[in-house]
Each structure stands twice: as structure tokens, then as C-alpha cells.
Amino acid sequence: MVMEKLVAESFLTDPKVLEAKNLILRSLLAHQSRLTDIRPPIPALKKSYDDLVEEFGRLRGGPLFHPYFGSGIGKGPLVELADGSVKYDFISGIGVHYLGHSHPAVVEAALDAALRNTVMQGNLQQNEESLELARMLVHAANAHGARIVHCFFATSGAMANENALKLTFQKKSPADRLLAFEGGFAGRSLALSQVTDKPDYREGLPLTLAVDYVPFFDPLSAEESVNRALTSIEGHLKRYPGRHAAMIFELIQGEGGFYPGDARFFAALMKLLRDNGVAVIVDEIQTFGRTTELFAFQHYGLDEWVDVVTVGKLSQVCATLFREVYGPRAGLISQTFTASTAAIFAALAIIRMLTSGDYFGPEGRIARLHERFVSRLREISSRHPQLLTGPYGIGAMIAFTPFQGEAEKSKKFIHMLFDAGVIAFYCGSKETRVRFLIPVGAVTFHDIDRVAEIVEATLLEAAEAF
């Protein structure tokens, strides 16, 4: 008996469909060849573009930080805006566009997704690609011995963190408190605004979650850092016995200023928490894929301690990964949308590229790009120490402090940098830093050198203006 093919298989392998995809990808490469460097806006488009930016700011209830509207095409780290300008995107949508703009693998993934039957996948209906992605993430999380067995998708990093909190609070009920780091960031939802250590982000909001803060690692006093943090945790546990469900770890503080932690520091804290029955949540929304390992907890060798880990940004699909013991009871976590089909296909393409390439390890692509960029920034600092200090960060997370970290000047500098052709963003609470989340899968040494040139020229221009 001859087995009949699925209709989907016949459609997706139809020569006409395959040729159409091939024609689109070839056309993309041909048009991308015109994007070779930064360029200024087209004068005739400026008025209409400015009107778009103003209208959107009015509709959303506040102005955009950057006057950014993409035209819909780019080439790696270069992106064309709707005013005709071309810029280096070195913040990648705050870490989302890991392969840069219009990467052929991502475009092909989006085409494959467009051929499928649904735009969104969710709680009741998933296609096979959802299973493939869940398998991939769980397998990758356990590469060095972690005991992760479950993966639940979400449409945002905040929702992935919310699910992590719900899992641990349910498991540890009636515990009702959380531990978090000073200077940390977990999101801007109603609950997570209490976790994020930035009062401005919860102004006017009701108290929804009791959070006790622990001092983060200080590289200038490593041993004292461990003792301070342990003492702080012990004090909180003693003051509220049995009340803490979990501690959320941001292993490299992103929004807080790109402050890396330390393996010994984290291990000591996590052991204390495990001994006291407090769950360990690792927030990898920003760090995923940006250190010498796919997960930052693997970079720091913390596999044995991790109970729950969240990922997002470069993965396109956000997810909460967790150990068997944190499996939820029916009804605790569920979403109509878990991800778009396009995001799932893009996630598969990106993570396959990461896990099969030479990205990780001490000599991997991430480490090489990091060293190139920080060496260029160090050179600028050596020539202009009054204008730039640093750089800071780790892997693909790189920052520096301009103008002694003065907030107003630093933000003005970032806007000037945008006008000069480089897109960056800010971070930090103690001092305002310029941060970059470089598109590792697309950037070259030439791009890094070119961006460094623009950074230095803009610093000097800003110094004159200020």
C-alpha cells in the first residue's frame, strides 16, 4: 500500500514554491549589495519622515527615544531607515536582532513561516516546530549537567519572568516574598516593577510583591562582596523565616549598567539558598547567547544550582525553562499566544546557527568580537580619558561611560551618535553609560573599527558642543 503524502508536505516541496523562495532570496542579496556604509537622510524625505515620528509619538503617548522608522531592509549591522539614511545598528533592538537586519537565514525562516497555516501559535494549537524549539532549548540548557526538563513559551521576557515567579511561588506556598539584587532589572509588568530596583519604574503603582534586596558583586572587593551578600540574605531569611519563595539572579546586570558577576559569588549565594529551600531563578532575557556559552549560567558554571531560567530577546520566542519539581498545577500558566509562527521559525534558525557555529568558548566568535571592540574603545579612552572611561561588560554586552556618566550629557551624546550613523542606547543608575548589544551573527572587524571611528569623532564633537 502506497502511503499518501500530507497535503502540507506536497505544498511545501512544490517546485513552484521552492523556486519562488529562491527568487526572493536572490533578489534580497542583489538589493542588499547597495548597502555598504552609513549615509545621511534623503533631503526630500525629511519632512514626511519627521511627521511620521511625531505622529507615532503622539499616538503612543510619548516620544520615541530615537527617531527610528525602518524602511524594511538592512544588511547585517547596517539598517536603512524610511528617510533614506543608513546606520550601524549596534543595539539591535535592545538585543533582539542577533543576526542583524535582513539576514538570509532569518528571511528564509520567515518565508517558511508565511507558508504555514497560522500567524500565531498558542495554548490550544501548536505546529511541530514548537515541539522542535522546546526540545532544542531544553537540550541546550542541559549541555553541562543542569536538570531542566520543561519549557513553556511566552510572547515577552516579562511574561517569561512572571511565569517563573508563579512556578516558584506555587511550589513554595505559602511563601510570599522574593529576593533580588540591588540595581537589577526584571521587567516592567505590575509585579516585576517591584523586582526591578528602579523607583521611577513603579511610580504611582500599588505594591504587589514584597522584595528584599541583596548587594550585587563588586569586583574591587570580591571577597567582601561574597560576605556582604551572604550576610544580607541570612538577615532577610532570619527576619522573614519561611517567607522567601525564590531569588531572581541577573548574572550580568544589563539595565543596571553592564556589571558582570562572579562564579564564586553566585555559587556561594545559590548554595545558601538551596540549603534554605529557596528557589534559584536565573533571568537570561538579555544574557542568553552573549557570553562564552549559550547560557550565562553555563559561562559561570552554575548548572547544578539553577531551578528556573528564562530566555528571550535574541531567541525571538521567550521561554521559561524549569526543573521537574517546579511543574505547575493545572491552570497556573497558560497563554492564548505563545509565539508567532515566524518567531518560532526564526528562533530555530538562530539557535541552530549558534549551536553549530564557532560562537562560544574562550576563542569563539563572541570572544573575538568582544576583544576587538573593547580594544578600540580602550584606545579612545587612552587618547581622551576625560571623555570616555571603560569599557565595561562581557561578551556581546559592551558599554562605556562618557562625560563622567552625567545623564543629560550622555543621552545627548547618544542622540548625536544616532545622527552620525550609529545606534546605541543607555543604561546604568549610578552613572549613565552608553551600551551596545552587538549583532554577533552579522558584525565584522571592519564594522567594529568603523563604529569606533564614529564614536571617537562624535565624542570630540559633543565635547565641543557641551
Summary of the structure (lengths in Angstrom):
residues: 466
radius of gyration: 23.0
end to end distance: 80.7
largest distance: 81.2
contacts: 1563
relative contact order: 0.13
helix: 46%
strand: 19%
